[in-house]
Protein backbone atom coordinates (compact mmCIF):
# COMPACT_ATOMS: atom_id res chain seq x y z
CA UNK A 1 0.00 0.00 0.00
CA UNK A 2 1.38 3.39 -0.88
CA UNK A 3 1.55 6.39 1.45
CA UNK A 4 -1.36 8.18 -0.24
CA UNK A 5 -3.71 5.21 0.34
CA UNK A 6 -2.57 4.90 3.97
CA UNK A 7 -3.16 8.61 4.59
CA UNK A 8 -6.61 8.45 2.96
CA UNK A 9 -7.57 5.42 5.05
CA UNK A 10 -6.36 7.11 8.25
CA UNK A 11 -8.28 10.32 7.50
CA UNK A 12 -11.42 8.34 6.68
CA UNK A 13 -11.14 6.45 9.97
CA UNK A 14 -10.71 9.66 11.96
CA UNK A 15 -13.73 11.26 10.26
CA UNK A 16 -15.88 8.16 10.88
CA UNK A 17 -14.88 8.15 14.55
CA UNK A 18 -15.86 11.82 14.84
CA UNK A 19 -19.29 11.11 13.36
CA UNK A 20 -19.85 8.17 15.72
CA UNK A 21 -18.76 10.22 18.73
CA UNK A 22 -21.08 13.11 17.84
CA UNK A 23 -23.99 10.71 17.34
CA UNK A 24 -23.38 8.96 20.68
CA UNK A 25 -23.25 12.21 22.63
CA UNK A 26 -26.69 13.23 21.36
CA UNK A 27 -28.19 9.86 22.27
CA UNK A 28 -27.56 10.42 26.00
CA UNK A 29 -29.89 12.86 27.82
CA UNK A 30 -28.50 16.05 29.33
CA UNK A 31 -27.82 16.30 33.07
CA UNK A 32 -31.19 16.82 34.82
CA UNK A 33 -32.03 20.34 35.95
CA UNK A 34 -34.76 19.00 38.22
CA UNK A 35 -35.81 15.71 39.83
CA UNK A 36 -39.25 14.22 40.42
CA UNK A 37 -40.34 12.19 43.41
CA UNK A 38 -41.92 9.31 41.46
CA UNK A 39 -44.23 7.05 43.48
CA UNK A 40 -45.48 3.60 42.54
CA UNK A 41 -42.36 2.33 40.77
CA UNK A 42 -39.88 1.49 43.55
CA UNK A 43 -38.79 -2.12 44.04
CA UNK A 44 -38.88 -3.60 47.53
CA UNK A 45 -35.85 -2.34 49.43
CA UNK A 46 -34.95 0.21 46.73
CA UNK A 47 -37.00 3.30 47.71
CA UNK A 48 -35.16 6.61 48.09
CA UNK A 49 -36.54 7.86 51.41
CA UNK A 50 -39.49 7.70 53.81
CA UNK A 51 -42.88 6.40 52.65
CA UNK A 52 -45.49 8.97 51.62
CA UNK A 53 -47.97 7.48 54.12
CA UNK A 54 -45.49 7.76 57.00
CA UNK A 55 -45.11 4.01 57.55
CA UNK A 56 -41.28 4.44 57.71
CA UNK A 57 -38.73 7.25 57.43
CA UNK A 58 -35.74 5.72 55.65
CA UNK A 59 -34.46 4.70 52.25
CA UNK A 60 -34.42 0.99 51.47
CA UNK A 61 -37.35 0.05 53.72
CA UNK A 62 -40.01 -0.59 51.07
CA UNK A 63 -41.41 -4.08 51.66
CA UNK A 64 -43.23 -4.59 48.32
CA UNK A 65 -42.64 -3.68 44.70
CA UNK A 66 -44.63 -0.78 43.18
CA UNK A 67 -46.30 0.39 46.40
CA UNK A 68 -48.13 3.70 45.79
CA UNK A 69 -46.50 5.04 49.01
CA UNK A 70 -42.89 4.29 48.02
CA UNK A 71 -40.92 6.49 45.65
CA UNK A 72 -37.59 7.13 43.92
CA UNK A 73 -36.11 10.30 42.41
CA UNK A 74 -36.03 10.33 38.61
CA UNK A 75 -35.10 13.14 36.18
CA UNK A 76 -37.99 15.56 35.60
CA UNK A 77 -40.24 14.33 32.80
CA UNK A 78 -39.37 10.66 33.33
CA UNK A 79 -42.06 9.56 35.81
CA UNK A 80 -44.91 10.12 33.33
CA UNK A 81 -43.16 7.74 30.92
CA UNK A 82 -43.18 4.84 33.41
CA UNK A 83 -46.26 2.63 33.78
CA UNK A 84 -47.64 3.19 37.26
CA UNK A 85 -45.44 6.22 37.98
CA UNK A 86 -47.08 9.20 39.72
CA UNK A 87 -45.23 12.52 40.27
CA UNK A 88 -45.51 13.56 43.92
CA UNK A 89 -42.99 16.45 44.14
CA UNK A 90 -40.16 18.22 42.27
CA UNK A 91 -36.65 18.96 43.52
CA UNK A 92 -34.03 21.17 41.80
CA UNK A 93 -30.83 19.41 40.78
CA UNK A 94 -27.54 20.35 42.47
CA UNK A 95 -25.27 22.49 40.34
BELKATA-V779738 format. One record per helix or strand of 2 or more residues. SS is the DSSP state (2 for helix, 1 for strand). FROM is the first residue (numbers start at 1). LEN is the number of residues. Records with the same first field share a line. If there is no record, write none. Layout:
# BELKATA-V779738
SS->FROM-LEN / FROM-LEN
This chain:
# BELKATA-V779738
2->3-25 / 79-3
1->34-6 / 71-5 / 86-7
